Amino acid sequence: MMNNKGIAKLLNLIGIGLLVMIIVILLPLTLPRVFGYDIYGILSNSMEPSISTGSVIYVKKVDASQIKVNDIITFKMDSQSDVVATHRVVKINDDQSFVTKGDHNKTEDAMPVNQKRLIGRSVMSIPFLGYISQYLFSDYGIALIIVMFSLTILCWIGADYFKNKNI
């Protein structure tokens, strides 16, 4: 049978474990923004096998003059829209617009990407993190994070209670 100090240590460890899980899950979805990266989830297979459906990509804002053929760029689909796409640059036109193509697609995109629609260059992707992100930012995911954080606090309160009991 465990004594009060043992129970306190166990609750403390559970609380630390829950907090570490929360941090490990949320860190790659939040910290890169501090360093100027935009984070996008990949919803289609147009860039497979380079970037899998369900991945998260990190996009760094760059000047259009820094874009080269074979760079993977993220851009607005239309100047009046917030819908974005991520494709590879296959050609740079004389007017400095970009001809793009998804690696999985058989043909180039119908319309060149005007520099004004460029968001930035994709610098990294993490497979499956997009699925996790999509869940975490849903109502159920937010509830799960709140429950995990609440359990962390309850574990620490319980640990403090058992540590100070019968001193």
Phi and psi in radians as a Rosetta constraint file:
Dihedral C 1 N 2 CA 2 C 2 CIRCULARHARMONIC -1.512 0.35
Dihedral N 2 CA 2 C 2 N 3 CIRCULARHARMONIC 2.399 0.35
Dihedral C 2 N 3 CA 3 C 3 CIRCULARHARMONIC -1.450 0.35
Dihedral N 3 CA 3 C 3 N 4 CIRCULARHARMONIC 3.088 0.35
Dihedral C 3 N 4 CA 4 C 4 CIRCULARHARMONIC -1.058 0.35
Dihedral N 4 CA 4 C 4 N 5 CIRCULARHARMONIC -0.703 0.35
Dihedral C 4 N 5 CA 5 C 5 CIRCULARHARMONIC -1.171 0.35
Dihedral N 5 CA 5 C 5 N 6 CIRCULARHARMONIC -0.633 0.35
Dihedral C 5 N 6 CA 6 C 6 CIRCULARHARMONIC -1.139 0.35
Dihedral N 6 CA 6 C 6 N 7 CIRCULARHARMONIC -0.737 0.35
Dihedral C 6 N 7 CA 7 C 7 CIRCULARHARMONIC -1.107 0.35
Dihedral N 7 CA 7 C 7 N 8 CIRCULARHARMONIC -0.734 0.35
Dihedral C 7 N 8 CA 8 C 8 CIRCULARHARMONIC -1.056 0.35
Dihedral N 8 CA 8 C 8 N 9 CIRCULARHARMONIC -0.775 0.35
Dihedral C 8 N 9 CA 9 C 9 CIRCULARHARMONIC -1.115 0.35
Dihedral N 9 CA 9 C 9 N 10 CIRCULARHARMONIC -0.749 0.35
Dihedral C 9 N 10 CA 10 C 10 CIRCULARHARMONIC -1.081 0.35
Dihedral N 10 CA 10 C 10 N 11 CIRCULARHARMONIC -0.818 0.35
Dihedral C 10 N 11 CA 11 C 11 CIRCULARHARMONIC -1.094 0.35
Dihedral N 11 CA 11 C 11 N 12 CIRCULARHARMONIC -0.681 0.35
Dihedral C 11 N 12 CA 12 C 12 CIRCULARHARMONIC -1.088 0.35
Dihedral N 12 CA 12 C 12 N 13 CIRCULARHARMONIC -0.783 0.35
Dihedral C 12 N 13 CA 13 C 13 CIRCULARHARMONIC -1.118 0.35
Dihedral N 13 CA 13 C 13 N 14 CIRCULARHARMONIC -0.719 0.35
Dihedral C 13 N 14 CA 14 C 14 CIRCULARHARMONIC -1.092 0.35
Dihedral N 14 CA 14 C 14 N 15 CIRCULARHARMONIC -0.764 0.35
Dihedral C 14 N 15 CA 15 C 15 CIRCULARHARMONIC -1.061 0.35
Dihedral N 15 CA 15 C 15 N 16 CIRCULARHARMONIC -0.768 0.35
Dihedral C 15 N 16 CA 16 C 16 CIRCULARHARMONIC -1.120 0.35
Dihedral N 16 CA 16 C 16 N 17 CIRCULARHARMONIC -0.762 0.35
Dihedral C 16 N 17 CA 17 C 17 CIRCULARHARMONIC -1.036 0.35
Dihedral N 17 CA 17 C 17 N 18 CIRCULARHARMONIC -0.774 0.35
Dihedral C 17 N 18 CA 18 C 18 CIRCULARHARMONIC -1.099 0.35
Dihedral N 18 CA 18 C 18 N 19 CIRCULARHARMONIC -0.756 0.35
Dihedral C 18 N 19 CA 19 C 19 CIRCULARHARMONIC -1.129 0.35
Dihedral N 19 CA 19 C 19 N 20 CIRCULARHARMONIC -0.714 0.35
Dihedral C 19 N 20 CA 20 C 20 CIRCULARHARMONIC -1.093 0.35
Dihedral N 20 CA 20 C 20 N 21 CIRCULARHARMONIC -0.723 0.35
Dihedral C 20 N 21 CA 21 C 21 CIRCULARHARMONIC -1.055 0.35
Dihedral N 21 CA 21 C 21 N 22 CIRCULARHARMONIC -0.768 0.35
Dihedral C 21 N 22 CA 22 C 22 CIRCULARHARMONIC -1.057 0.35
Dihedral N 22 CA 22 C 22 N 23 CIRCULARHARMONIC -0.809 0.35
Dihedral C 22 N 23 CA 23 C 23 CIRCULARHARMONIC -1.122 0.35
Dihedral N 23 CA 23 C 23 N 24 CIRCULARHARMONIC -0.806 0.35
Dihedral C 23 N 24 CA 24 C 24 CIRCULARHARMONIC -1.077 0.35
Dihedral N 24 CA 24 C 24 N 25 CIRCULARHARMONIC -0.648 0.35
Dihedral C 24 N 25 CA 25 C 25 CIRCULARHARMONIC -1.271 0.35
Dihedral N 25 CA 25 C 25 N 26 CIRCULARHARMONIC -0.751 0.35
Dihedral C 25 N 26 CA 26 C 26 CIRCULARHARMONIC -1.516 0.35
Dihedral N 26 CA 26 C 26 N 27 CIRCULARHARMONIC -0.442 0.35
Dihedral C 26 N 27 CA 27 C 27 CIRCULARHARMONIC -0.980 0.35
Dihedral N 27 CA 27 C 27 N 28 CIRCULARHARMONIC -0.887 0.35
Dihedral C 27 N 28 CA 28 C 28 CIRCULARHARMONIC -1.210 0.35
Dihedral N 28 CA 28 C 28 N 29 CIRCULARHARMONIC -0.190 0.35
Dihedral C 28 N 29 CA 29 C 29 CIRCULARHARMONIC -1.699 0.35
Dihedral N 29 CA 29 C 29 N 30 CIRCULARHARMONIC -0.092 0.35
Dihedral C 29 N 30 CA 30 C 30 CIRCULARHARMONIC -2.257 0.35
Dihedral N 30 CA 30 C 30 N 31 CIRCULARHARMONIC -0.816 0.35
Dihedral C 30 N 31 CA 31 C 31 CIRCULARHARMONIC -1.013 0.35
Dihedral N 31 CA 31 C 31 N 32 CIRCULARHARMONIC -0.723 0.35
Dihedral C 31 N 32 CA 32 C 32 CIRCULARHARMONIC -1.003 0.35
Dihedral N 32 CA 32 C 32 N 33 CIRCULARHARMONIC -0.468 0.35
Dihedral C 32 N 33 CA 33 C 33 CIRCULARHARMONIC -1.074 0.35
Dihedral N 33 CA 33 C 33 N 34 CIRCULARHARMONIC -0.595 0.35
Dihedral C 33 N 34 CA 34 C 34 CIRCULARHARMONIC -1.068 0.35
Dihedral N 34 CA 34 C 34 N 35 CIRCULARHARMONIC -0.552 0.35
Dihedral C 34 N 35 CA 35 C 35 CIRCULARHARMONIC -1.675 0.35
Dihedral N 35 CA 35 C 35 N 36 CIRCULARHARMONIC 0.264 0.35
Dihedral C 35 N 36 CA 36 C 36 CIRCULARHARMONIC 1.542 0.35
Dihedral N 36 CA 36 C 36 N 37 CIRCULARHARMONIC 0.256 0.35
Dihedral C 36 N 37 CA 37 C 37 CIRCULARHARMONIC -1.692 0.35
Dihedral N 37 CA 37 C 37 N 38 CIRCULARHARMONIC 2.436 0.35
Dihedral C 37 N 38 CA 38 C 38 CIRCULARHARMONIC -1.601 0.35
Dihedral N 38 CA 38 C 38 N 39 CIRCULARHARMONIC 2.589 0.35
Dihedral C 38 N 39 CA 39 C 39 CIRCULARHARMONIC -2.077 0.35
Dihedral N 39 CA 39 C 39 N 40 CIRCULARHARMONIC 2.249 0.35
Dihedral C 39 N 40 CA 40 C 40 CIRCULARHARMONIC -2.307 0.35
Dihedral N 40 CA 40 C 40 N 41 CIRCULARHARMONIC 2.546 0.35
Dihedral C 40 N 41 CA 41 C 41 CIRCULARHARMONIC -1.616 0.35
Dihedral N 41 CA 41 C 41 N 42 CIRCULARHARMONIC 2.469 0.35
Dihedral C 41 N 42 CA 42 C 42 CIRCULARHARMONIC -1.627 0.35
Dihedral N 42 CA 42 C 42 N 43 CIRCULARHARMONIC 2.091 0.35
Dihedral C 42 N 43 CA 43 C 43 CIRCULARHARMONIC -1.791 0.35
Dihedral N 43 CA 43 C 43 N 44 CIRCULARHARMONIC -0.219 0.35
Dihedral C 43 N 44 CA 44 C 44 CIRCULARHARMONIC -2.237 0.35
Dihedral N 44 CA 44 C 44 N 45 CIRCULARHARMONIC 3.008 0.35
Dihedral C 44 N 45 CA 45 C 45 CIRCULARHARMONIC -1.668 0.35
Dihedral N 45 CA 45 C 45 N 46 CIRCULARHARMONIC 0.258 0.35
Dihedral C 45 N 46 CA 46 C 46 CIRCULARHARMONIC -1.105 0.35
Dihedral N 46 CA 46 C 46 N 47 CIRCULARHARMONIC -0.356 0.35
Dihedral C 46 N 47 CA 47 C 47 CIRCULARHARMONIC -1.893 0.35
Dihedral N 47 CA 47 C 47 N 48 CIRCULARHARMONIC 0.143 0.35
Dihedral C 47 N 48 CA 48 C 48 CIRCULARHARMONIC -1.231 0.35
Dihedral N 48 CA 48 C 48 N 49 CIRCULARHARMONIC 2.535 0.35
Dihedral C 48 N 49 CA 49 C 49 CIRCULARHARMONIC -1.545 0.35
Dihedral N 49 CA 49 C 49 N 50 CIRCULARHARMONIC -0.060 0.35
Dihedral C 49 N 50 CA 50 C 50 CIRCULARHARMONIC -1.058 0.35
Dihedral N 50 CA 50 C 50 N 51 CIRCULARHARMONIC -0.817 0.35
Dihedral C 50 N 51 CA 51 C 51 CIRCULARHARMONIC -2.307 0.35
Dihedral N 51 CA 51 C 51 N 52 CIRCULARHARMONIC 2.065 0.35
Dihedral C 51 N 52 CA 52 C 52 CIRCULARHARMONIC -1.381 0.35
Dihedral N 52 CA 52 C 52 N 53 CIRCULARHARMONIC 2.627 0.35
Dihedral C 52 N 53 CA 53 C 53 CIRCULARHARMONIC -0.993 0.35
Dihedral N 53 CA 53 C 53 N 54 CIRCULARHARMONIC 2.388 0.35
Dihedral C 53 N 54 CA 54 C 54 CIRCULARHARMONIC 1.577 0.35
Dihedral N 54 CA 54 C 54 N 55 CIRCULARHARMONIC -0.002 0.35
Dihedral C 54 N 55 CA 55 C 55 CIRCULARHARMONIC -1.412 0.35
Dihedral N 55 CA 55 C 55 N 56 CIRCULARHARMONIC 2.869 0.35
Dihedral C 55 N 56 CA 56 C 56 CIRCULARHARMONIC -1.933 0.35
Dihedral N 56 CA 56 C 56 N 57 CIRCULARHARMONIC 2.386 0.35
Dihedral C 56 N 57 CA 57 C 57 CIRCULARHARMONIC -2.006 0.35
Dihedral N 57 CA 57 C 57 N 58 CIRCULARHARMONIC 2.617 0.35
Dihedral C 57 N 58 CA 58 C 58 CIRCULARHARMONIC -1.907 0.35
Dihedral N 58 CA 58 C 58 N 59 CIRCULARHARMONIC 2.169 0.35
Dihedral C 58 N 59 CA 59 C 59 CIRCULARHARMONIC -2.040 0.35
Dihedral N 59 CA 59 C 59 N 60 CIRCULARHARMONIC 2.206 0.35
Dihedral C 59 N 60 CA 60 C 60 CIRCULARHARMONIC -1.759 0.35
Dihedral N 60 CA 60 C 60 N 61 CIRCULARHARMONIC 2.249 0.35
Dihedral C 60 N 61 CA 61 C 61 CIRCULARHARMONIC -1.144 0.35
Dihedral N 61 CA 61 C 61 N 62 CIRCULARHARMONIC 2.257 0.35
Dihedral C 61 N 62 CA 62 C 62 CIRCULARHARMONIC -2.412 0.35
Dihedral N 62 CA 62 C 62 N 63 CIRCULARHARMONIC 2.734 0.35
Dihedral C 62 N 63 CA 63 C 63 CIRCULARHARMONIC -1.205 0.35
Dihedral N 63 CA 63 C 63 N 64 CIRCULARHARMONIC 2.509 0.35
Dihedral C 63 N 64 CA 64 C 64 CIRCULARHARMONIC -1.001 0.35
Dihedral N 64 CA 64 C 64 N 65 CIRCULARHARMONIC -0.505 0.35
Dihedral C 64 N 65 CA 65 C 65 CIRCULARHARMONIC -1.184 0.35
Dihedral N 65 CA 65 C 65 N 66 CIRCULARHARMONIC -0.287 0.35
Dihedral C 65 N 66 CA 66 C 66 CIRCULARHARMONIC -1.526 0.35
Dihedral N 66 CA 66 C 66 N 67 CIRCULARHARMONIC -0.159 0.35
Dihedral C 66 N 67 CA 67 C 67 CIRCULARHARMONIC -1.364 0.35
Dihedral N 67 CA 67 C 67 N 68 CIRCULARHARMONIC 2.370 0.35
Dihedral C 67 N 68 CA 68 C 68 CIRCULARHARMONIC -2.187 0.35
Dihedral N 68 CA 68 C 68 N 69 CIRCULARHARMONIC 2.826 0.35
Dihedral C 68 N 69 CA 69 C 69 CIRCULARHARMONIC -1.001 0.35
Dihedral N 69 CA 69 C 69 N 70 CIRCULARHARMONIC 2.426 0.35
Dihedral C 69 N 70 CA 70 C 70 CIRCULARHARMONIC 1.486 0.35
Dihedral N 70 CA 70 C 70 N 71 CIRCULARHARMONIC -0.146 0.35
Dihedral C 70 N 71 CA 71 C 71 CIRCULARHARMONIC -1.170 0.35
Dihedral N 71 CA 71 C 71 N 72 CIRCULARHARMONIC 2.570 0.35
Dihedral C 71 N 72 CA 72 C 72 CIRCULARHARMONIC -1.711 0.35
Dihedral N 72 CA 72 C 72 N 73 CIRCULARHARMONIC 2.124 0.35
Dihedral C 72 N 73 CA 73 C 73 CIRCULARHARMONIC -2.072 0.35
Dihedral N 73 CA 73 C 73 N 74 CIRCULARHARMONIC 2.710 0.35
Dihedral C 73 N 74 CA 74 C 74 CIRCULARHARMONIC -1.981 0.35
Dihedral N 74 CA 74 C 74 N 75 CIRCULARHARMONIC 2.343 0.35
Dihedral C 74 N 75 CA 75 C 75 CIRCULARHARMONIC -2.579 0.35
Dihedral N 75 CA 75 C 75 N 76 CIRCULARHARMONIC 2.759 0.35
Dihedral C 75 N 76 CA 76 C 76 CIRCULARHARMONIC -1.301 0.35
Dihedral N 76 CA 76 C 76 N 77 CIRCULARHARMONIC 2.404 0.35
Dihedral C 76 N 77 CA 77 C 77 CIRCULARHARMONIC -1.161 0.35
Dihedral N 77 CA 77 C 77 N 78 CIRCULARHARMONIC -0.519 0.35
Dihedral C 77 N 78 CA 78 C 78 CIRCULARHARMONIC -2.624 0.35
Dihedral N 78 CA 78 C 78 N 79 CIRCULARHARMONIC 2.599 0.35
Dihedral C 78 N 79 CA 79 C 79 CIRCULARHARMONIC -1.148 0.35
Dihedral N 79 CA 79 C 79 N 80 CIRCULARHARMONIC -0.340 0.35
Dihedral C 79 N 80 CA 80 C 80 CIRCULARHARMONIC -1.747 0.35
Dihedral N 80 CA 80 C 80 N 81 CIRCULARHARMONIC 0.166 0.35
Dihedral C 80 N 81 CA 81 C 81 CIRCULARHARMONIC -2.241 0.35
Dihedral N 81 CA 81 C 81 N 82 CIRCULARHARMONIC 2.734 0.35
Dihedral C 81 N 82 CA 82 C 82 CIRCULARHARMONIC -1.750 0.35
Dihedral N 82 CA 82 C 82 N 83 CIRCULARHARMONIC 0.018 0.35
Dihedral C 82 N 83 CA 83 C 83 CIRCULARHARMONIC -1.251 0.35
Dihedral N 83 CA 83 C 83 N 84 CIRCULARHARMONIC 2.309 0.35
Dihedral C 83 N 84 CA 84 C 84 CIRCULARHARMONIC -2.093 0.35
Dihedral N 84 CA 84 C 84 N 85 CIRCULARHARMONIC 2.806 0.35
Dihedral C 84 N 85 CA 85 C 85 CIRCULARHARMONIC -2.364 0.35
Dihedral N 85 CA 85 C 85 N 86 CIRCULARHARMONIC 2.744 0.35
Dihedral C 85 N 86 CA 86 C 86 CIRCULARHARMONIC -2.242 0.35
Dihedral N 86 CA 86 C 86 N 87 CIRCULARHARMONIC 1.994 0.35
Dihedral C 86 N 87 CA 87 C 87 CIRCULARHARMONIC -2.463 0.35
Dihedral N 87 CA 87 C 87 N 88 CIRCULARHARMONIC 2.948 0.35
Dihedral C 87 N 88 CA 88 C 88 CIRCULARHARMONIC -1.551 0.35
Dihedral N 88 CA 88 C 88 N 89 CIRCULARHARMONIC 2.436 0.35
Dihedral C 88 N 89 CA 89 C 89 CIRCULARHARMONIC -1.345 0.35
Dihedral N 89 CA 89 C 89 N 90 CIRCULARHARMONIC 2.147 0.35
Dihedral C 89 N 90 CA 90 C 90 CIRCULARHARMONIC -1.878 0.35
Dihedral N 90 CA 90 C 90 N 91 CIRCULARHARMONIC -0.252 0.35
Dihedral C 90 N 91 CA 91 C 91 CIRCULARHARMONIC -2.854 0.35
Dihedral N 91 CA 91 C 91 N 92 CIRCULARHARMONIC 2.580 0.35
Dihedral C 91 N 92 CA 92 C 92 CIRCULARHARMONIC -2.011 0.35
Dihedral N 92 CA 92 C 92 N 93 CIRCULARHARMONIC 2.090 0.35
Dihedral C 92 N 93 CA 93 C 93 CIRCULARHARMONIC -1.302 0.35
Dihedral N 93 CA 93 C 93 N 94 CIRCULARHARMONIC 2.874 0.35
Dihedral C 93 N 94 CA 94 C 94 CIRCULARHARMONIC -1.027 0.35
Dihedral N 94 CA 94 C 94 N 95 CIRCULARHARMONIC -0.550 0.35
Dihedral C 94 N 95 CA 95 C 95 CIRCULARHARMONIC -1.461 0.35
Dihedral N 95 CA 95 C 95 N 96 CIRCULARHARMONIC 0.200 0.35
Dihedral C 95 N 96 CA 96 C 96 CIRCULARHARMONIC 1.168 0.35
Dihedral N 96 CA 96 C 96 N 97 CIRCULARHARMONIC 0.375 0.35
Dihedral C 96 N 97 CA 97 C 97 CIRCULARHARMONIC -1.546 0.35
Dihedral N 97 CA 97 C 97 N 98 CIRCULARHARMONIC 2.807 0.35
Dihedral C 97 N 98 CA 98 C 98 CIRCULARHARMONIC -1.906 0.35
Dihedral N 98 CA 98 C 98 N 99 CIRCULARHARMONIC 2.270 0.35
Dihedral C 98 N 99 CA 99 C 99 CIRCULARHARMONIC -1.597 0.35
Dihedral N 99 CA 99 C 99 N 100 CIRCULARHARMONIC 2.182 0.35
Dihedral C 99 N 100 CA 100 C 100 CIRCULARHARMONIC -2.116 0.35
Dihedral N 100 CA 100 C 100 N 101 CIRCULARHARMONIC 2.837 0.35
Dihedral C 100 N 101 CA 101 C 101 CIRCULARHARMONIC -2.747 0.35
Dihedral N 101 CA 101 C 101 N 102 CIRCULARHARMONIC 2.368 0.35
Dihedral C 101 N 102 CA 102 C 102 CIRCULARHARMONIC -1.251 0.35
Dihedral N 102 CA 102 C 102 N 103 CIRCULARHARMONIC 2.424 0.35
Dihedral C 102 N 103 CA 103 C 103 CIRCULARHARMONIC -0.997 0.35
Dihedral N 103 CA 103 C 103 N 104 CIRCULARHARMONIC -0.562 0.35
Dihedral C 103 N 104 CA 104 C 104 CIRCULARHARMONIC -1.474 0.35
Dihedral N 104 CA 104 C 104 N 105 CIRCULARHARMONIC -0.312 0.35
Dihedral C 104 N 105 CA 105 C 105 CIRCULARHARMONIC -1.380 0.35
Dihedral N 105 CA 105 C 105 N 106 CIRCULARHARMONIC 2.631 0.35
Dihedral C 105 N 106 CA 106 C 106 CIRCULARHARMONIC -1.448 0.35
Dihedral N 106 CA 106 C 106 N 107 CIRCULARHARMONIC -0.464 0.35
Dihedral C 106 N 107 CA 107 C 107 CIRCULARHARMONIC -2.188 0.35
Dihedral N 107 CA 107 C 107 N 108 CIRCULARHARMONIC 2.818 0.35
Dihedral C 107 N 108 CA 108 C 108 CIRCULARHARMONIC -1.187 0.35
Dihedral N 108 CA 108 C 108 N 109 CIRCULARHARMONIC 2.773 0.35
Dihedral C 108 N 109 CA 109 C 109 CIRCULARHARMONIC -1.123 0.35
Dihedral N 109 CA 109 C 109 N 110 CIRCULARHARMONIC 2.570 0.35
Dihedral C 109 N 110 CA 110 C 110 CIRCULARHARMONIC -1.106 0.35
Dihedral N 110 CA 110 C 110 N 111 CIRCULARHARMONIC -0.680 0.35
Dihedral C 110 N 111 CA 111 C 111 CIRCULARHARMONIC -2.014 0.35
Dihedral N 111 CA 111 C 111 N 112 CIRCULARHARMONIC 2.330 0.35
Dihedral C 111 N 112 CA 112 C 112 CIRCULARHARMONIC -1.116 0.35
Dihedral N 112 CA 112 C 112 N 113 CIRCULARHARMONIC 2.704 0.35
Dihedral C 112 N 113 CA 113 C 113 CIRCULARHARMONIC -1.615 0.35
Dihedral N 113 CA 113 C 113 N 114 CIRCULARHARMONIC 1.995 0.35
Dihedral C 113 N 114 CA 114 C 114 CIRCULARHARMONIC -1.181 0.35
Dihedral N 114 CA 114 C 114 N 115 CIRCULARHARMONIC 2.526 0.35
Dihedral C 114 N 115 CA 115 C 115 CIRCULARHARMONIC -0.933 0.35
Dihedral N 115 CA 115 C 115 N 116 CIRCULARHARMONIC -0.560 0.35
Dihedral C 115 N 116 CA 116 C 116 CIRCULARHARMONIC -1.177 0.35
Dihedral N 116 CA 116 C 116 N 117 CIRCULARHARMONIC -0.354 0.35
Dihedral C 116 N 117 CA 117 C 117 CIRCULARHARMONIC -1.620 0.35
Dihedral N 117 CA 117 C 117 N 118 CIRCULARHARMONIC -0.110 0.35
Dihedral C 117 N 118 CA 118 C 118 CIRCULARHARMONIC -1.173 0.35
Dihedral N 118 CA 118 C 118 N 119 CIRCULARHARMONIC 2.262 0.35
Dihedral C 118 N 119 CA 119 C 119 CIRCULARHARMONIC -1.674 0.35
Dihedral N 119 CA 119 C 119 N 120 CIRCULARHARMONIC -0.810 0.35
Dihedral C 119 N 120 CA 120 C 120 CIRCULARHARMONIC 2.945 0.35
Dihedral N 120 CA 120 C 120 N 121 CIRCULARHARMONIC -3.017 0.35
Dihedral C 120 N 121 CA 121 C 121 CIRCULARHARMONIC -1.757 0.35
Dihedral N 121 CA 121 C 121 N 122 CIRCULARHARMONIC 2.347 0.35
Dihedral C 121 N 122 CA 122 C 122 CIRCULARHARMONIC -1.289 0.35
Dihedral N 122 CA 122 C 122 N 123 CIRCULARHARMONIC 2.214 0.35
Dihedral C 122 N 123 CA 123 C 123 CIRCULARHARMONIC -1.940 0.35
Dihedral N 123 CA 123 C 123 N 124 CIRCULARHARMONIC -0.295 0.35
Dihedral C 123 N 124 CA 124 C 124 CIRCULARHARMONIC -2.897 0.35
Dihedral N 124 CA 124 C 124 N 125 CIRCULARHARMONIC 2.653 0.35
Dihedral C 124 N 125 CA 125 C 125 CIRCULARHARMONIC -2.401 0.35
Dihedral N 125 CA 125 C 125 N 126 CIRCULARHARMONIC 2.632 0.35
Dihedral C 125 N 126 CA 126 C 126 CIRCULARHARMONIC -2.173 0.35
Dihedral N 126 CA 126 C 126 N 127 CIRCULARHARMONIC 1.992 0.35
Dihedral C 126 N 127 CA 127 C 127 CIRCULARHARMONIC -1.049 0.35
Dihedral N 127 CA 127 C 127 N 128 CIRCULARHARMONIC 2.547 0.35
Dihedral C 127 N 128 CA 128 C 128 CIRCULARHARMONIC 1.223 0.35
Dihedral N 128 CA 128 C 128 N 129 CIRCULARHARMONIC -0.273 0.35
Dihedral C 128 N 129 CA 129 C 129 CIRCULARHARMONIC -1.143 0.35
Dihedral N 129 CA 129 C 129 N 130 CIRCULARHARMONIC -0.466 0.35
Dihedral C 129 N 130 CA 130 C 130 CIRCULARHARMONIC -1.128 0.35
Dihedral N 130 CA 130 C 130 N 131 CIRCULARHARMONIC -0.673 0.35
Dihedral C 130 N 131 CA 131 C 131 CIRCULARHARMONIC -1.122 0.35
Dihedral N 131 CA 131 C 131 N 132 CIRCULARHARMONIC -0.751 0.35
Dihedral C 131 N 132 CA 132 C 132 CIRCULARHARMONIC -1.113 0.35
Dihedral N 132 CA 132 C 132 N 133 CIRCULARHARMONIC -0.780 0.35
Dihedral C 132 N 133 CA 133 C 133 CIRCULARHARMONIC -1.047 0.35
Dihedral N 133 CA 133 C 133 N 134 CIRCULARHARMONIC -0.792 0.35
Dihedral C 133 N 134 CA 134 C 134 CIRCULARHARMONIC -1.038 0.35
Dihedral N 134 CA 134 C 134 N 135 CIRCULARHARMONIC -0.733 0.35
Dihedral C 134 N 135 CA 135 C 135 CIRCULARHARMONIC -1.200 0.35
Dihedral N 135 CA 135 C 135 N 136 CIRCULARHARMONIC -0.795 0.35
Dihedral C 135 N 136 CA 136 C 136 CIRCULARHARMONIC -1.102 0.35
Dihedral N 136 CA 136 C 136 N 137 CIRCULARHARMONIC -0.537 0.35
Dihedral C 136 N 137 CA 137 C 137 CIRCULARHARMONIC -1.650 0.35
Dihedral N 137 CA 137 C 137 N 138 CIRCULARHARMONIC 0.184 0.35
Dihedral C 137 N 138 CA 138 C 138 CIRCULARHARMONIC -1.522 0.35
Dihedral N 138 CA 138 C 138 N 139 CIRCULARHARMONIC 2.996 0.35
Dihedral C 138 N 139 CA 139 C 139 CIRCULARHARMONIC -1.042 0.35
Dihedral N 139 CA 139 C 139 N 140 CIRCULARHARMONIC -0.727 0.35
Dihedral C 139 N 140 CA 140 C 140 CIRCULARHARMONIC -1.161 0.35
Dihedral N 140 CA 140 C 140 N 141 CIRCULARHARMONIC -0.696 0.35
Dihedral C 140 N 141 CA 141 C 141 CIRCULARHARMONIC -1.146 0.35
Dihedral N 141 CA 141 C 141 N 142 CIRCULARHARMONIC -0.748 0.35
Dihedral C 141 N 142 CA 142 C 142 CIRCULARHARMONIC -1.097 0.35
Dihedral N 142 CA 142 C 142 N 143 CIRCULARHARMONIC -0.729 0.35
Dihedral C 142 N 143 CA 143 C 143 CIRCULARHARMONIC -1.077 0.35
Dihedral N 143 CA 143 C 143 N 144 CIRCULARHARMONIC -0.716 0.35
Dihedral C 143 N 144 CA 144 C 144 CIRCULARHARMONIC -1.069 0.35
Dihedral N 144 CA 144 C 144 N 145 CIRCULARHARMONIC -0.782 0.35
Dihedral C 144 N 145 CA 145 C 145 CIRCULARHARMONIC -1.104 0.35
Dihedral N 145 CA 145 C 145 N 146 CIRCULARHARMONIC -0.729 0.35
Dihedral C 145 N 146 CA 146 C 146 CIRCULARHARMONIC -1.097 0.35
Dihedral N 146 CA 146 C 146 N 147 CIRCULARHARMONIC -0.765 0.35
Dihedral C 146 N 147 CA 147 C 147 CIRCULARHARMONIC -1.101 0.35
Dihedral N 147 CA 147 C 147 N 148 CIRCULARHARMONIC -0.799 0.35
Dihedral C 147 N 148 CA 148 C 148 CIRCULARHARMONIC -1.065 0.35
Dihedral N 148 CA 148 C 148 N 149 CIRCULARHARMONIC -0.748 0.35
Dihedral C 148 N 149 CA 149 C 149 CIRCULARHARMONIC -1.155 0.35
Dihedral N 149 CA 149 C 149 N 150 CIRCULARHARMONIC -0.705 0.35
Dihedral C 149 N 150 CA 150 C 150 CIRCULARHARMONIC -1.104 0.35
Dihedral N 150 CA 150 C 150 N 151 CIRCULARHARMONIC -0.745 0.35
Dihedral C 150 N 151 CA 151 C 151 CIRCULARHARMONIC -1.094 0.35
Dihedral N 151 CA 151 C 151 N 152 CIRCULARHARMONIC -0.644 0.35
Dihedral C 151 N 152 CA 152 C 152 CIRCULARHARMONIC -1.027 0.35
Dihedral N 152 CA 152 C 152 N 153 CIRCULARHARMONIC -0.852 0.35
Dihedral C 152 N 153 CA 153 C 153 CIRCULARHARMONIC -1.115 0.35
Dihedral N 153 CA 153 C 153 N 154 CIRCULARHARMONIC -0.744 0.35
Dihedral C 153 N 154 CA 154 C 154 CIRCULARHARMONIC -1.100 0.35
Dihedral N 154 CA 154 C 154 N 155 CIRCULARHARMONIC -0.695 0.35
Dihedral C 154 N 155 CA 155 C 155 CIRCULARHARMONIC -1.053 0.35
Dihedral N 155 CA 155 C 155 N 156 CIRCULARHARMONIC -0.773 0.35
Dihedral C 155 N 156 CA 156 C 156 CIRCULARHARMONIC -1.199 0.35
Dihedral N 156 CA 156 C 156 N 157 CIRCULARHARMONIC -0.629 0.35
Dihedral C 156 N 157 CA 157 C 157 CIRCULARHARMONIC -1.138 0.35
Dihedral N 157 CA 157 C 157 N 158 CIRCULARHARMONIC -0.770 0.35
Dihedral C 157 N 158 CA 158 C 158 CIRCULARHARMONIC -1.091 0.35
Dihedral N 158 CA 158 C 158 N 159 CIRCULARHARMONIC -0.724 0.35
Dihedral C 158 N 159 CA 159 C 159 CIRCULARHARMONIC -1.071 0.35
Dihedral N 159 CA 159 C 159 N 160 CIRCULARHARMONIC -0.736 0.35
Dihedral C 159 N 160 CA 160 C 160 CIRCULARHARMONIC -1.131 0.35
Dihedral N 160 CA 160 C 160 N 161 CIRCULARHARMONIC -0.696 0.35
Dihedral C 160 N 161 CA 161 C 161 CIRCULARHARMONIC -1.072 0.35
Dihedral N 161 CA 161 C 161 N 162 CIRCULARHARMONIC -0.887 0.35
Dihedral C 161 N 162 CA 162 C 162 CIRCULARHARMONIC -1.205 0.35
Dihedral N 162 CA 162 C 162 N 163 CIRCULARHARMONIC -0.524 0.35
Dihedral C 162 N 163 CA 163 C 163 CIRCULARHARMONIC -1.175 0.35
Dihedral N 163 CA 163 C 163 N 164 CIRCULARHARMONIC -0.642 0.35
Dihedral C 163 N 164 CA 164 C 164 CIRCULARHARMONIC -1.631 0.35
Dihedral N 164 CA 164 C 164 N 165 CIRCULARHARMONIC -0.073 0.35
Dihedral C 164 N 165 CA 165 C 165 CIRCULARHARMONIC -1.304 0.35
Dihedral N 165 CA 165 C 165 N 166 CIRCULARHARMONIC 2.337 0.35
Dihedral C 165 N 166 CA 166 C 166 CIRCULARHARMONIC 0.962 0.35
Dihedral N 166 CA 166 C 166 N 167 CIRCULARHARMONIC 0.815 0.35
